[in-house]
Amino acid sequence: MKLNVRTCLAALACLTLFSLLGQTPLAAADDTPAAGQLTQESLGNLLKALGLKPTMLETRYDFKFQANHDEAWVLSMSAVLSNDGETIWIMAWLDELPSSAREVPRLALLRLLHDNDKMGGGKFFSFIPGNKRFVLQRVVANRDMTTKKFRDLLTDLGKTVAETHGHWSVASWSEASKEEATQADATTTTKSPARATPAAGTRTRRTPAQPRRSAAKPAPATKK
């Protein structure tokens, strides 16, 4: 029995179709964020849901956050996603650094470094050169995020701002300068200064992907 070409092609097409129907197609690349993972747009919507009025500057959201920690505080804050979208950087803007380096006591900077070591929770003081301003930052994982969780993060950061006010406040540095001068005088009168000893060990920290920052200059945290 002879089969013509058309019959063979039709049969081959049916076999191919049945074969494809029985296979699982290759999964397409899924760029959909995981549950609770914020995007640039949803971060702004979350801030609005908290009753805030965010202003977008490039990739950063600036907003005011009111908190009560013994006193009423109005905090200038920002939130921005890291470049890879895996973390969220929350910043509380503090005082502007004096124009002269001579007005920055070393003891004050050492206190901030000491605070960085003991705060934990992804919080640390930093300096933004473009703004010449100190910030208290917190880096959190961008997952399982809710409005309540985000509000708690802002509240906790504001509490730390209030608790460390005496360390980052430029106005309070005059006392630190006096203390530093006193220590310097005591050192010069010592006959045999103590030998410097090397650190017992060093710790390495993973640096999360840096967010994009702009050169805008938000207002510092203020008390009501």
C-alpha positions as CSV (number, residue, x, y, z in Angstrom):
1,M,0.0,0.0,0.0
2,K,1.5,3.3,-1.0
3,L,1.0,6.5,0.9
4,N,1.2,9.8,-0.8
5,V,3.3,12.7,0.4
6,R,0.4,14.7,1.8
7,T,-0.7,11.8,3.9
8,C,2.8,11.3,5.4
9,L,3.1,15.0,6.2
10,A,-0.3,15.0,7.9
11,A,0.6,12.0,10.0
12,L,4.0,13.5,10.9
13,A,2.3,16.8,12.0
14,C,-0.2,14.9,14.2
15,L,2.6,12.9,15.9
16,T,4.6,16.1,16.5
17,L,1.5,17.8,18.0
18,F,0.8,14.8,20.3
19,S,4.5,14.8,21.4
20,L,4.5,18.5,22.3
21,L,1.2,18.2,24.2
22,G,2.8,15.6,26.4
23,Q,5.8,17.7,27.3
24,T,6.2,20.4,29.9
25,P,7.2,23.7,28.2
26,L,10.3,25.6,29.4
27,A,9.6,28.0,32.2
28,A,9.8,31.6,31.2
29,A,12.0,34.0,33.2
30,D,9.9,35.3,36.1
31,D,10.7,38.9,37.0
32,T,7.7,39.1,39.3
33,P,8.8,40.2,42.8
34,A,8.4,37.7,45.6
35,A,5.7,38.1,48.2
36,G,6.4,41.1,50.4
37,Q,9.3,42.3,48.1
38,L,8.9,46.0,47.3
39,T,9.5,47.6,43.9
40,Q,10.2,51.2,43.3
41,E,6.5,51.9,42.7
42,S,5.2,49.8,45.6
43,L,7.7,51.4,48.0
44,G,6.2,54.8,47.3
45,N,2.7,53.4,47.7
46,L,3.6,51.8,51.0
47,L,4.9,55.2,52.3
48,K,1.6,56.8,51.2
49,A,-0.4,54.1,52.9
50,L,1.4,55.0,56.2
51,G,0.0,58.5,55.8
52,L,3.3,60.0,54.8
53,K,3.9,62.4,51.9
54,P,6.9,61.1,50.0
55,T,8.7,63.2,47.5
56,M,10.6,61.2,44.9
57,L,14.1,62.5,44.0
58,E,15.7,60.3,41.3
59,T,15.3,56.8,43.0
60,R,15.0,58.1,46.6
61,Y,11.9,58.9,48.5
62,D,12.1,61.8,51.0
63,F,9.5,62.3,53.7
64,K,8.9,63.6,57.2
65,F,8.2,61.2,60.0
66,Q,6.9,62.3,63.4
67,A,7.8,60.3,66.5
68,N,7.6,60.8,70.2
69,H,10.6,59.6,72.3
70,D,10.4,61.6,75.6
71,E,10.1,64.6,73.3
72,A,8.3,65.2,70.0
73,W,10.6,64.7,67.0
74,V,10.1,65.6,63.4
75,L,12.5,63.4,61.4
76,S,13.7,64.0,57.9
77,M,13.9,60.5,56.4
78,S,14.6,58.8,53.1
79,A,14.0,55.3,51.8
80,V,15.6,53.8,48.7
81,L,16.0,50.4,47.2
82,S,19.5,49.0,46.6
83,N,20.6,48.6,43.0
84,D,19.8,44.9,43.0
85,G,16.5,45.4,44.8
86,E,17.5,42.9,47.6
87,T,17.7,45.5,50.4
88,I,16.0,48.7,51.5
89,W,18.1,51.6,52.9
90,I,16.2,53.8,55.4
91,M,18.0,57.0,56.4
92,A,17.4,59.7,59.1
93,W,19.2,62.9,58.1
94,L,21.1,64.6,61.0
95,D,23.3,67.6,61.4
96,E,25.5,69.2,58.8
97,L,29.2,68.8,59.3
98,P,31.1,72.1,60.2
99,S,32.9,73.7,57.3
100,S,36.2,73.5,59.1
101,A,37.8,70.1,60.0
102,R,39.2,71.8,63.2
103,E,35.6,72.1,64.5
104,V,35.2,68.3,64.4
105,P,36.5,66.8,67.7
106,R,38.1,63.4,67.3
107,L,36.4,62.2,70.4
108,A,33.0,62.9,68.9
109,L,33.8,60.7,65.8
110,L,35.1,58.0,68.1
111,R,31.8,58.0,69.9
112,L,29.9,57.6,66.6
113,L,32.2,54.7,65.7
114,H,31.5,53.1,69.1
115,D,27.8,53.5,68.5
116,N,28.1,51.8,65.2
117,D,29.7,48.8,66.9
118,K,27.0,48.4,69.5
119,M,23.7,49.4,67.8
120,G,23.4,46.3,65.6
121,G,20.2,45.6,63.6
122,G,21.8,46.9,60.4
123,K,22.0,50.5,61.9
124,F,25.0,52.7,61.5
125,F,26.1,56.3,61.3
126,S,27.5,57.5,58.0
127,F,28.5,60.7,56.3
128,I,27.2,61.8,52.9
129,P,30.0,63.9,51.2
130,G,27.7,65.4,48.6
131,N,25.4,66.8,51.4
132,K,28.1,67.2,54.1
133,R,25.6,65.8,56.4
134,F,25.5,62.9,58.9
135,V,22.9,60.2,58.5
136,L,21.8,57.3,60.7
137,Q,21.0,54.5,58.3
138,R,19.4,51.1,58.6
139,V,19.7,48.3,55.9
140,V,17.0,45.7,55.9
141,A,16.2,42.8,53.6
142,N,13.6,43.5,51.0
143,R,11.2,40.7,51.8
144,D,8.0,40.0,53.8
145,M,7.5,43.8,54.0
146,T,4.2,45.2,55.3
147,T,3.0,48.6,56.4
148,K,3.2,47.7,60.0
149,K,6.7,46.2,59.7
150,F,7.9,49.3,57.8
151,R,6.4,51.7,60.4
152,D,8.1,49.7,63.2
153,L,11.4,50.1,61.3
154,L,10.9,53.9,61.0
155,T,10.0,54.1,64.7
156,D,13.0,52.2,65.8
157,L,15.3,54.3,63.7
158,G,13.8,57.5,65.2
159,K,14.2,56.1,68.7
160,T,17.9,55.6,68.0
161,V,18.2,59.1,66.7
162,A,16.8,60.5,69.9
163,E,18.9,58.2,72.1
164,T,22.2,59.2,70.4
165,H,21.4,62.9,70.0
166,G,24.2,63.9,72.3
167,H,26.7,62.1,70.1
168,W,25.7,63.4,66.6
169,S,24.5,66.8,67.6
170,V,27.1,69.3,66.3
171,A,25.9,71.8,68.9
172,S,27.0,69.5,71.7
173,W,30.5,69.0,70.3
174,S,31.9,71.9,72.3
175,E,31.8,69.8,75.4
176,A,33.5,67.0,73.5
177,S,36.2,69.5,72.4
178,K,36.9,70.5,76.0
179,E,37.1,66.8,77.0
180,E,39.5,66.1,74.2
181,A,41.7,69.0,75.1
182,T,41.8,67.8,78.7
183,Q,42.9,64.4,77.6
184,A,45.5,65.9,75.3
185,D,47.0,67.9,78.3
186,A,47.0,64.8,80.4
187,T,48.9,62.9,77.7
188,T,51.6,65.5,77.3
189,T,52.3,65.4,81.1
190,T,52.8,61.7,81.1
191,K,56.5,60.8,81.3
192,S,56.3,57.4,79.6
193,P,53.3,57.1,77.3
194,A,51.7,53.7,77.0
195,R,52.8,51.7,73.9
196,A,50.2,51.2,71.3
197,T,49.0,47.6,71.0
198,P,47.7,46.0,67.9
199,A,44.0,45.1,67.8
200,A,43.1,41.7,69.1
201,G,41.4,40.8,65.8
202,T,39.4,42.3,63.0
203,R,35.9,41.5,61.9
204,T,34.7,41.6,58.3
205,R,31.3,42.8,57.4
206,R,29.5,42.1,54.1
207,T,28.6,45.4,52.5
208,P,25.2,45.3,50.9
209,A,24.6,46.6,47.4
210,Q,24.8,50.4,47.6
211,P,21.6,52.4,46.7
212,R,21.7,55.2,44.3
213,R,22.0,58.5,46.1
214,S,21.5,62.0,45.0
215,A,23.1,65.2,46.1
216,A,20.0,66.8,47.6
217,K,20.2,68.2,51.1
218,P,17.2,67.3,53.3
219,A,16.7,69.1,56.6
220,P,18.1,67.5,59.7
221,A,16.1,65.9,62.5
222,T,14.5,68.5,64.7
223,K,12.7,68.5,68.0
224,K,9.2,70.0,68.3
